[in-house]
Every structure is written in structure tokens, then in C-alpha cells.
């Protein structure tokens, strides 16, 4: 179990904000941190990684203390056994893909792990290329693999897929799940994408203004436990057409368009651009706005 109790003053767009967190994270789970911009999500990852120190609090990974302000313990990032993937990729432009990966090896560490990661995230044909010749999705795969070269116990992902198109996001989500399970990681992912969160996460924590406001199963949190169905998909409303006593709602799910017949009650409050959950209940499709 990872125990976290942290306090730190931050500056936000609305002024000074107090980050005040008390939480426990089960090891081996994929946890998503969700919330508005400026809620303190990235700061939490920076504190976990040791790239920033709190004013008060502690971080305990099992029997290991990473941070404890009362004892003046601030373990440096390189001793925390953490992999960190940023939005900006942060690859060395003068190195090939393979050289970027090998740079992350520890002293005396076998290069076998590099070969394994090249295979898992499908970098075989890219090894001799430099970052400026790669697409955004390819760079993100390299960044993900490099974060895992040192075989960390925890992987921190700060909106790593936000700049990618839907098709590439889906592929990278699969890679993230595969490496999470293959290496038995504890993974913390910051994401604003509801379908991504539901697909990837074991558990979700919602933050607002430096505090945890909700936590639990992602599907339950987004639907307020009101939908119980065998088949569920999330998408975006792109059109709504009123016909007599019904509304035909067109929803974009991935690359597919799905039309759902909704009654007035189901359509109330829906607008174009809303994120919705489509579910099958007793063989009838139902549509529910995601909060």
C-alpha cells in the first residue's frame, strides 16, 4: 500500500491554493487522476516523483519512506524507482530511438530489457531513427518505453495521449495496459478523456482545488450508479433531431457514428458536444449524460 499525506501552497489562476491530500493507493493498480485544469493533479505526480517537495506530509511506499517532512527525509527522484512520462516526450534529439532507450539503463544493467520493450511497444523498425523523423504517436511509444527501461515499480503518466488523434490514442492505450500488466506496475495516469479512463482504470480519484472530492470505480462515478447494463460505450453527441415524441441522438464513438432514439426525459439537458454513455439494458439502448 502507498500512503500519501501532503500539504503544499500553490498558485492557481484564481489565486493561492492549498494542496491538501490524504490517500492510499493499492499497489499493482492503474489509478486515474481526474479533475479540472489547475486542480493540482500534475503537482501530485511531481511530489510523488520527488521533483517537488511538500511543506508538510509524507509518502510511504510499503516499508520505504520517500518523503517525511517531520524527519527531513526527501528521497531523490533516482532512488524512488519511478518512471515518468510527460506530454512533451523529452527525447534526446541527437540520439536514435535505441540510444534513447539505452540511456535509461542503470550501471551494469543488461540490455535485454531494451529488446523486450522494443518488442512490446512495436519499435523494431524505428530503432535507428532519430526523434525528429518520428510521428507524435511514435515519439510517445519511445517515451513510454524509456520510462520503463529502469524497470520501475511505479509509472506516472501526465496526460501522455492528449495531443494524439483517436486512432492513435486507442493504440497507445493498449500499449499502456500491456506494459502495466507485463511489469506489474502501480500506474498513476492523469486524463480528461472519459472513455480512456473507463477503459484503462481500476480506480479513479477526482480532484478539485487541491483536494480529493470523489473516488471510486470510474464507470460508477461518471454515471452516478444509475446505469446497470452489460454493454457500455462512451462517446460525444454530434447532433440531435427532434421527431414527434422522440429525439434521434447521433453519437461519435471512436470513428463510428451511432444513432440512439431517446425519449424527452433522456434527451433533457443533452447538448451537442456532451460526453455520454450508451448502454444496452434489456435489449434497449439507453443514453446517459456523463457528469
Secondary structure as the mmCIF struct_conf table of DSSP 4:
data_model
#
loop_
_struct_conf.conf_type_id
_struct_conf.id
_struct_conf.beg_label_comp_id
_struct_conf.beg_label_asym_id
_struct_conf.beg_label_seq_id
_struct_conf.end_label_comp_id
_struct_conf.end_label_asym_id
_struct_conf.end_label_seq_id
STRN STRN1 UNK A 2 UNK A 12
TURN_TY1_P TURN_TY1_P1 UNK A 13 UNK A 14
STRN STRN2 UNK A 15 UNK A 25
TURN_TY1_P TURN_TY1_P2 UNK A 27 UNK A 28
STRN STRN3 UNK A 30 UNK A 35
TURN_TY1_P TURN_TY1_P3 UNK A 37 UNK A 38
BEND BEND1 UNK A 39 UNK A 40
HELX_RH_AL_P HELX_RH_AL_P1 UNK A 41 UNK A 49
TURN_TY1_P TURN_TY1_P4 UNK A 50 UNK A 50
BEND BEND2 UNK A 51 UNK A 52
BEND BEND3 UNK A 55 UNK A 55
STRN STRN4 UNK A 56 UNK A 61
TURN_TY1_P TURN_TY1_P5 UNK A 62 UNK A 63
STRN STRN5 UNK A 64 UNK A 68
HELX_RH_3T_P HELX_RH_3T_P1 UNK A 69 UNK A 71
TURN_TY1_P TURN_TY1_P6 UNK A 72 UNK A 72
STRN STRN6 UNK A 73 UNK A 74
HELX_RH_3T_P HELX_RH_3T_P2 UNK A 77 UNK A 79
BEND BEND4 UNK A 80 UNK A 80
STRN STRN7 UNK A 82 UNK A 85
TURN_TY1_P TURN_TY1_P7 UNK A 87 UNK A 88
TURN_TY1_P TURN_TY1_P8 UNK A 93 UNK A 94
BEND BEND5 UNK A 95 UNK A 95
STRN STRN8 UNK A 96 UNK A 96
HELX_RH_AL_P HELX_RH_AL_P2 UNK A 97 UNK A 103
TURN_TY1_P TURN_TY1_P9 UNK A 104 UNK A 104
HELX_LH_PP_P HELX_LH_PP_P1 UNK A 105 UNK A 106
TURN_TY1_P TURN_TY1_P10 UNK A 107 UNK A 108
TURN_TY1_P TURN_TY1_P11 UNK A 111 UNK A 111
HELX_RH_AL_P HELX_RH_AL_P3 UNK A 112 UNK A 120
TURN_TY1_P TURN_TY1_P12 UNK A 121 UNK A 122
HELX_RH_3T_P HELX_RH_3T_P3 UNK A 124 UNK A 126
TURN_TY1_P TURN_TY1_P13 UNK A 127 UNK A 128
STRN STRN9 UNK A 130 UNK A 130
HELX_RH_3T_P HELX_RH_3T_P4 UNK A 131 UNK A 133
BEND BEND6 UNK A 134 UNK A 134
HELX_RH_AL_P HELX_RH_AL_P4 UNK A 136 UNK A 148
TURN_TY1_P TURN_TY1_P14 UNK A 149 UNK A 150
BEND BEND7 UNK A 153 UNK A 153
STRN STRN10 UNK A 154 UNK A 158
BEND BEND8 UNK A 159 UNK A 159
TURN_TY1_P TURN_TY1_P15 UNK A 160 UNK A 163
BEND BEND9 UNK A 164 UNK A 164
HELX_RH_AL_P HELX_RH_AL_P5 UNK A 166 UNK A 182
TURN_TY1_P TURN_TY1_P16 UNK A 183 UNK A 184
STRN STRN11 UNK A 186 UNK A 190
HELX_RH_AL_P HELX_RH_AL_P6 UNK A 194 UNK A 200
BEND BEND10 UNK A 202 UNK A 202
STRN STRN12 UNK A 203 UNK A 208
TURN_TY1_P TURN_TY1_P17 UNK A 209 UNK A 210
STRN STRN13 UNK A 211 UNK A 216
HELX_RH_AL_P HELX_RH_AL_P7 UNK A 218 UNK A 223
TURN_TY1_P TURN_TY1_P18 UNK A 224 UNK A 225
BEND BEND11 UNK A 230 UNK A 230
STRN STRN14 UNK A 231 UNK A 243
TURN_TY1_P TURN_TY1_P19 UNK A 244 UNK A 245
STRN STRN15 UNK A 246 UNK A 253
TURN_TY1_P TURN_TY1_P20 UNK A 254 UNK A 255
STRN STRN16 UNK A 256 UNK A 263
HELX_RH_AL_P HELX_RH_AL_P8 UNK A 264 UNK A 267
TURN_TY1_P TURN_TY1_P21 UNK A 268 UNK A 269
TURN_TY1_P TURN_TY1_P22 UNK A 272 UNK A 273
STRN STRN17 UNK A 275 UNK A 281
TURN_TY1_P TURN_TY1_P23 UNK A 282 UNK A 283
STRN STRN18 UNK A 284 UNK A 289
#
